[in-house]
Amino acid sequence: MLKIIDGKRYDTETATEVASYGNGLGGGDFRNFEETLYKTAKGAWFIAGSGGPMTSYAESVGNGSTSGEGLRPVSANEAMAWLEKYEENDALGEHFADHIEDA
């Protein structure tokens, strides 16, 4: 998937895939979604994903909605929060080691 946002190119083909998450609901479930966090060569973060009609990826059609896909840039803080939310501890240690301390 390729998108240009605010003059910046975000391309899933050239960026590094950091981690993925899917909620595990079947393709027939309207709440099903999958997301992948990427980092570009210049250090920008973005999330690309797809989901059913009851997700943030839904697309309007007529009087309803259907499955869709999308891509959105995120800040480093948002990327770190996404990794924490989905317990991607290895990726957190690799990309955000300087932001993690022992309790």
CNS distance restraints for C-alpha pairs under 8 A (distance, minus, plus):
assign (resid   1 and name CA) (resid  11 and name CA) 5.83 0.50 0.50
assign (resid   1 and name CA) (resid  12 and name CA) 5.42 0.50 0.50
assign (resid   1 and name CA) (resid  13 and name CA) 7.11 0.50 0.50
assign (resid   1 and name CA) (resid  48 and name CA) 7.84 0.50 0.50
assign (resid   1 and name CA) (resid  71 and name CA) 7.87 0.50 0.50
assign (resid   2 and name CA) (resid   9 and name CA) 7.17 0.50 0.50
assign (resid   2 and name CA) (resid  10 and name CA) 5.73 0.50 0.50
assign (resid   2 and name CA) (resid  11 and name CA) 4.37 0.50 0.50
assign (resid   2 and name CA) (resid  12 and name CA) 6.49 0.50 0.50
assign (resid   2 and name CA) (resid  13 and name CA) 7.91 0.50 0.50
assign (resid   3 and name CA) (resid   9 and name CA) 5.95 0.50 0.50
assign (resid   3 and name CA) (resid  10 and name CA) 5.32 0.50 0.50
assign (resid   3 and name CA) (resid  11 and name CA) 6.51 0.50 0.50
assign (resid   3 and name CA) (resid  71 and name CA) 7.20 0.50 0.50
assign (resid   4 and name CA) (resid   8 and name CA) 5.28 0.50 0.50
assign (resid   4 and name CA) (resid   9 and name CA) 4.43 0.50 0.50
assign (resid   4 and name CA) (resid  10 and name CA) 6.06 0.50 0.50
assign (resid   5 and name CA) (resid   9 and name CA) 6.61 0.50 0.50
assign (resid   5 and name CA) (resid  10 and name CA) 7.61 0.50 0.50
assign (resid  10 and name CA) (resid  15 and name CA) 7.63 0.50 0.50
assign (resid  10 and name CA) (resid  40 and name CA) 7.47 0.50 0.50
assign (resid  10 and name CA) (resid  46 and name CA) 7.45 0.50 0.50
assign (resid  10 and name CA) (resid  73 and name CA) 7.98 0.50 0.50
assign (resid  11 and name CA) (resid  15 and name CA) 6.05 0.50 0.50
assign (resid  12 and name CA) (resid  16 and name CA) 7.64 0.50 0.50
assign (resid  12 and name CA) (resid  17 and name CA) 7.75 0.50 0.50
assign (resid  12 and name CA) (resid  38 and name CA) 7.26 0.50 0.50
assign (resid  12 and name CA) (resid  48 and name CA) 7.68 0.50 0.50
assign (resid  14 and name CA) (resid  40 and name CA) 7.39 0.50 0.50
assign (resid  15 and name CA) (resid  38 and name CA) 6.05 0.50 0.50
assign (resid  15 and name CA) (resid  39 and name CA) 5.62 0.50 0.50
assign (resid  15 and name CA) (resid  40 and name CA) 4.50 0.50 0.50
assign (resid  15 and name CA) (resid  41 and name CA) 6.45 0.50 0.50
assign (resid  16 and name CA) (resid  38 and name CA) 5.45 0.50 0.50
assign (resid  16 and name CA) (resid  39 and name CA) 5.27 0.50 0.50
assign (resid  16 and name CA) (resid  40 and name CA) 6.20 0.50 0.50
assign (resid  16 and name CA) (resid  41 and name CA) 7.59 0.50 0.50
assign (resid  17 and name CA) (resid  36 and name CA) 6.96 0.50 0.50
assign (resid  17 and name CA) (resid  37 and name CA) 6.19 0.50 0.50
assign (resid  17 and name CA) (resid  38 and name CA) 4.59 0.50 0.50
assign (resid  17 and name CA) (resid  39 and name CA) 6.69 0.50 0.50
assign (resid  18 and name CA) (resid  36 and name CA) 7.40 0.50 0.50
assign (resid  18 and name CA) (resid  37 and name CA) 5.53 0.50 0.50
assign (resid  18 and name CA) (resid  38 and name CA) 5.34 0.50 0.50
assign (resid  18 and name CA) (resid  39 and name CA) 6.84 0.50 0.50
assign (resid  18 and name CA) (resid  91 and name CA) 6.64 0.50 0.50
assign (resid  19 and name CA) (resid  36 and name CA) 5.75 0.50 0.50
assign (resid  19 and name CA) (resid  37 and name CA) 5.42 0.50 0.50
assign (resid  19 and name CA) (resid  38 and name CA) 7.38 0.50 0.50
assign (resid  19 and name CA) (resid  83 and name CA) 7.72 0.50 0.50
assign (resid  19 and name CA) (resid  88 and name CA) 7.16 0.50 0.50
assign (resid  19 and name CA) (resid  91 and name CA) 7.08 0.50 0.50
assign (resid  20 and name CA) (resid  34 and name CA) 7.38 0.50 0.50
assign (resid  20 and name CA) (resid  35 and name CA) 5.66 0.50 0.50
assign (resid  20 and name CA) (resid  36 and name CA) 4.17 0.50 0.50
assign (resid  20 and name CA) (resid  37 and name CA) 6.24 0.50 0.50
assign (resid  21 and name CA) (resid  34 and name CA) 5.69 0.50 0.50
assign (resid  21 and name CA) (resid  35 and name CA) 5.36 0.50 0.50
assign (resid  21 and name CA) (resid  36 and name CA) 6.38 0.50 0.50
assign (resid  21 and name CA) (resid  86 and name CA) 7.03 0.50 0.50
assign (resid  22 and name CA) (resid  32 and name CA) 7.70 0.50 0.50
assign (resid  22 and name CA) (resid  33 and name CA) 5.74 0.50 0.50
assign (resid  22 and name CA) (resid  34 and name CA) 4.07 0.50 0.50
assign (resid  22 and name CA) (resid  35 and name CA) 6.31 0.50 0.50
assign (resid  23 and name CA) (resid  32 and name CA) 6.36 0.50 0.50
assign (resid  23 and name CA) (resid  33 and name CA) 6.07 0.50 0.50
assign (resid  23 and name CA) (resid  34 and name CA) 6.68 0.50 0.50
assign (resid  24 and name CA) (resid  32 and name CA) 7.00 0.50 0.50
assign (resid  24 and name CA) (resid  33 and name CA) 7.88 0.50 0.50
assign (resid  25 and name CA) (resid  29 and name CA) 6.12 0.50 0.50
assign (resid  25 and name CA) (resid  31 and name CA) 7.19 0.50 0.50
assign (resid  25 and name CA) (resid  32 and name CA) 4.97 0.50 0.50
assign (resid  25 and name CA) (resid  33 and name CA) 7.63 0.50 0.50
assign (resid  26 and name CA) (resid  32 and name CA) 6.35 0.50 0.50
assign (resid  27 and name CA) (resid  32 and name CA) 6.27 0.50 0.50
assign (resid  27 and name CA) (resid  52 and name CA) 7.80 0.50 0.50
assign (resid  28 and name CA) (resid  32 and name CA) 7.73 0.50 0.50
assign (resid  29 and name CA) (resid  52 and name CA) 7.02 0.50 0.50
assign (resid  30 and name CA) (resid  51 and name CA) 7.71 0.50 0.50
assign (resid  30 and name CA) (resid  52 and name CA) 4.49 0.50 0.50
assign (resid  30 and name CA) (resid  53 and name CA) 5.17 0.50 0.50
assign (resid  30 and name CA) (resid  54 and name CA) 5.26 0.50 0.50
assign (resid  30 and name CA) (resid  55 and name CA) 7.45 0.50 0.50
assign (resid  30 and name CA) (resid  67 and name CA) 7.80 0.50 0.50
assign (resid  31 and name CA) (resid  51 and name CA) 6.99 0.50 0.50
assign (resid  31 and name CA) (resid  52 and name CA) 5.44 0.50 0.50
assign (resid  31 and name CA) (resid  53 and name CA) 6.88 0.50 0.50
assign (resid  31 and name CA) (resid  54 and name CA) 5.07 0.50 0.50
assign (resid  31 and name CA) (resid  55 and name CA) 5.72 0.50 0.50
assign (resid  32 and name CA) (resid  51 and name CA) 5.50 0.50 0.50
assign (resid  32 and name CA) (resid  52 and name CA) 5.43 0.50 0.50
assign (resid  32 and name CA) (resid  55 and name CA) 7.44 0.50 0.50
assign (resid  33 and name CA) (resid  49 and name CA) 7.25 0.50 0.50
assign (resid  33 and name CA) (resid  50 and name CA) 5.64 0.50 0.50
assign (resid  33 and name CA) (resid  51 and name CA) 3.94 0.50 0.50
assign (resid  33 and name CA) (resid  52 and name CA) 6.38 0.50 0.50
assign (resid  33 and name CA) (resid  55 and name CA) 7.05 0.50 0.50
assign (resid  34 and name CA) (resid  49 and name CA) 5.45 0.50 0.50
assign (resid  34 and name CA) (resid  50 and name CA) 5.57 0.50 0.50
assign (resid  34 and name CA) (resid  51 and name CA) 6.36 0.50 0.50
assign (resid  35 and name CA) (resid  47 and name CA) 6.53 0.50 0.50
assign (resid  35 and name CA) (resid  48 and name CA) 5.69 0.50 0.50
assign (resid  35 and name CA) (resid  49 and name CA) 4.10 0.50 0.50
assign (resid  35 and name CA) (resid  50 and name CA) 6.63 0.50 0.50
assign (resid  36 and name CA) (resid  47 and name CA) 5.55 0.50 0.50
assign (resid  36 and name CA) (resid  48 and name CA) 5.42 0.50 0.50
assign (resid  36 and name CA) (resid  49 and name CA) 6.15 0.50 0.50
assign (resid  37 and name CA) (resid  45 and name CA) 7.27 0.50 0.50
assign (resid  37 and name CA) (resid  46 and name CA) 5.92 0.50 0.50
assign (resid  37 and name CA) (resid  47 and name CA) 4.54 0.50 0.50
assign (resid  37 and name CA) (resid  48 and name CA) 6.66 0.50 0.50
assign (resid  37 and name CA) (resid  79 and name CA) 7.36 0.50 0.50
assign (resid  38 and name CA) (resid  45 and name CA) 5.74 0.50 0.50
assign (resid  38 and name CA) (resid  46 and name CA) 5.34 0.50 0.50
assign (resid  38 and name CA) (resid  47 and name CA) 6.07 0.50 0.50
assign (resid  38 and name CA) (resid  48 and name CA) 7.73 0.50 0.50
assign (resid  39 and name CA) (resid  43 and name CA) 5.84 0.50 0.50
assign (resid  39 and name CA) (resid  44 and name CA) 5.55 0.50 0.50
assign (resid  39 and name CA) (resid  45 and name CA) 4.57 0.50 0.50
assign (resid  39 and name CA) (resid  46 and name CA) 6.49 0.50 0.50
assign (resid  40 and name CA) (resid  44 and name CA) 5.18 0.50 0.50
assign (resid  40 and name CA) (resid  45 and name CA) 6.45 0.50 0.50
assign (resid  44 and name CA) (resid  73 and name CA) 7.69 0.50 0.50
assign (resid  44 and name CA) (resid  74 and name CA) 7.90 0.50 0.50
assign (resid  44 and name CA) (resid  75 and name CA) 7.61 0.50 0.50
assign (resid  44 and name CA) (resid  76 and name CA) 7.79 0.50 0.50
assign (resid  45 and name CA) (resid  73 and name CA) 5.95 0.50 0.50
assign (resid  45 and name CA) (resid  74 and name CA) 5.47 0.50 0.50
assign (resid  45 and name CA) (resid  75 and name CA) 6.28 0.50 0.50
assign (resid  45 and name CA) (resid  76 and name CA) 6.51 0.50 0.50
assign (resid  45 and name CA) (resid  79 and name CA) 6.70 0.50 0.50
assign (resid  46 and name CA) (resid  71 and name CA) 6.97 0.50 0.50
assign (resid  46 and name CA) (resid  72 and name CA) 5.55 0.50 0.50
assign (resid  46 and name CA) (resid  73 and name CA) 4.07 0.50 0.50
assign (resid  46 and name CA) (resid  74 and name CA) 5.13 0.50 0.50
assign (resid  46 and name CA) (resid  75 and name CA) 7.94 0.50 0.50
assign (resid  46 and name CA) (resid  79 and name CA) 7.73 0.50 0.50
assign (resid  47 and name CA) (resid  71 and name CA) 5.64 0.50 0.50
assign (resid  47 and name CA) (resid  72 and name CA) 5.48 0.50 0.50
assign (resid  47 and name CA) (resid  73 and name CA) 6.37 0.50 0.50
assign (resid  47 and name CA) (resid  74 and name CA) 7.05 0.50 0.50
assign (resid  48 and name CA) (resid  69 and name CA) 7.59 0.50 0.50
assign (resid  48 and name CA) (resid  70 and name CA) 5.75 0.50 0.50
assign (resid  48 and name CA) (resid  71 and name CA) 4.21 0.50 0.50
assign (resid  48 and name CA) (resid  72 and name CA) 6.56 0.50 0.50
assign (resid  49 and name CA) (resid  57 and name CA) 7.48 0.50 0.50
assign (resid  49 and name CA) (resid  69 and name CA) 5.57 0.50 0.50
assign (resid  49 and name CA) (resid  70 and name CA) 5.60 0.50 0.50
assign (resid  49 and name CA) (resid  71 and name CA) 6.43 0.50 0.50
assign (resid  50 and name CA) (resid  57 and name CA) 5.77 0.50 0.50
assign (resid  50 and name CA) (resid  67 and name CA) 7.41 0.50 0.50
assign (resid  50 and name CA) (resid  68 and name CA) 5.62 0.50 0.50
assign (resid  50 and name CA) (resid  69 and name CA) 3.96 0.50 0.50
assign (resid  50 and name CA) (resid  70 and name CA) 6.33 0.50 0.50
assign (resid  51 and name CA) (resid  55 and name CA) 5.80 0.50 0.50
assign (resid  51 and name CA) (resid  56 and name CA) 7.34 0.50 0.50
assign (resid  51 and name CA) (resid  57 and name CA) 5.19 0.50 0.50
assign (resid  51 and name CA) (resid  58 and name CA) 6.56 0.50 0.50
assign (resid  51 and name CA) (resid  67 and name CA) 5.58 0.50 0.50
assign (resid  51 and name CA) (resid  68 and name CA) 5.76 0.50 0.50
assign (resid  51 and name CA) (resid  69 and name CA) 6.38 0.50 0.50
assign (resid  52 and name CA) (resid  57 and name CA) 6.78 0.50 0.50
assign (resid  52 and name CA) (resid  58 and name CA) 5.89 0.50 0.50
assign (resid  52 and name CA) (resid  66 and name CA) 6.47 0.50 0.50
assign (resid  52 and name CA) (resid  67 and name CA) 4.12 0.50 0.50
assign (resid  52 and name CA) (resid  68 and name CA) 6.58 0.50 0.50
assign (resid  53 and name CA) (resid  57 and name CA) 7.28 0.50 0.50
assign (resid  53 and name CA) (resid  58 and name CA) 4.51 0.50 0.50
assign (resid  53 and name CA) (resid  59 and name CA) 7.05 0.50 0.50
assign (resid  53 and name CA) (resid  65 and name CA) 5.40 0.50 0.50
assign (resid  53 and name CA) (resid  66 and name CA) 4.60 0.50 0.50
assign (resid  53 and name CA) (resid  67 and name CA) 4.80 0.50 0.50
assign (resid  53 and name CA) (resid  68 and name CA) 7.48 0.50 0.50
assign (resid  54 and name CA) (resid  58 and name CA) 6.36 0.50 0.50
assign (resid  57 and name CA) (resid  67 and name CA) 6.73 0.50 0.50
assign (resid  57 and name CA) (resid  68 and name CA) 5.03 0.50 0.50
assign (resid  57 and name CA) (resid  69 and name CA) 5.30 0.50 0.50
assign (resid  57 and name CA) (resid  70 and name CA) 6.27 0.50 0.50
assign (resid  58 and name CA) (resid  65 and name CA) 6.03 0.50 0.50
assign (resid  58 and name CA) (resid  66 and name CA) 5.57 0.50 0.50
assign (resid  58 and name CA) (resid  67 and name CA) 4.98 0.50 0.50
assign (resid  58 and name CA) (resid  68 and name CA) 4.97 0.50 0.50
assign (resid  58 and name CA) (resid  69 and name CA) 7.44 0.50 0.50
assign (resid  59 and name CA) (resid  65 and name CA) 5.30 0.50 0.50
assign (resid  59 and name CA) (resid  66 and name CA) 5.35 0.50 0.50
assign (resid  59 and name CA) (resid  67 and name CA) 6.19 0.50 0.50
assign (resid  59 and name CA) (resid  68 and name CA) 5.49 0.50 0.50
assign (resid  60 and name CA) (resid  64 and name CA) 5.90 0.50 0.50
assign (resid  60 and name CA) (resid  65 and name CA) 4.27 0.50 0.50
assign (resid  60 and name CA) (resid  66 and name CA) 6.46 0.50 0.50
assign (resid  61 and name CA) (resid  65 and name CA) 5.16 0.50 0.50
assign (resid  61 and name CA) (resid  66 and name CA) 6.75 0.50 0.50
assign (resid  74 and name CA) (resid  78 and name CA) 5.72 0.50 0.50
assign (resid  74 and name CA) (resid  79 and name CA) 6.30 0.50 0.50
assign (resid  75 and name CA) (resid  79 and name CA) 6.18 0.50 0.50
assign (resid  76 and name CA) (resid  80 and name CA) 6.14 0.50 0.50
assign (resid  77 and name CA) (resid  81 and name CA) 6.18 0.50 0.50
assign (resid  78 and name CA) (resid  82 and name CA) 6.08 0.50 0.50
assign (resid  79 and name CA) (resid  83 and name CA) 6.28 0.50 0.50
assign (resid  80 and name CA) (resid  84 and name CA) 6.20 0.50 0.50
assign (resid  80 and name CA) (resid  92 and name CA) 6.80 0.50 0.50
assign (resid  80 and name CA) (resid  96 and name CA) 7.17 0.50 0.50
assign (resid  81 and name CA) (resid  85 and name CA) 6.01 0.50 0.50
assign (resid  82 and name CA) (resid  86 and name CA) 6.37 0.50 0.50
assign (resid  83 and name CA) (resid  87 and name CA) 5.92 0.50 0.50
assign (resid  83 and name CA) (resid  88 and name CA) 5.05 0.50 0.50
assign (resid  83 and name CA) (resid  89 and name CA) 7.25 0.50 0.50
assign (resid  83 and name CA) (resid  91 and name CA) 7.24 0.50 0.50
assign (resid  83 and name CA) (resid  92 and name CA) 6.34 0.50 0.50
assign (resid  84 and name CA) (resid  88 and name CA) 6.21 0.50 0.50
assign (resid  84 and name CA) (resid  89 and name CA) 7.14 0.50 0.50
assign (resid  84 and name CA) (resid  92 and name CA) 7.35 0.50 0.50
assign (resid  88 and name CA) (resid  92 and name CA) 6.24 0.50 0.50
assign (resid  89 and name CA) (resid  93 and name CA) 6.16 0.50 0.50
assign (resid  90 and name CA) (resid  94 and name CA) 6.21 0.50 0.50
assign (resid  91 and name CA) (resid  95 and name CA) 6.00 0.50 0.50
assign (resid  91 and name CA) (resid  96 and name CA) 7.86 0.50 0.50
assign (resid  92 and name CA) (resid  96 and name CA) 5.21 0.50 0.50
assign (resid  92 and name CA) (resid  97 and name CA) 6.69 0.50 0.50
assign (resid  93 and name CA) (resid  97 and name CA) 4.66 0.50 0.50
assign (resid  93 and name CA) (resid 100 and name CA) 7.69 0.50 0.50
assign (resid  96 and name CA) (resid 100 and name CA) 6.75 0.50 0.50
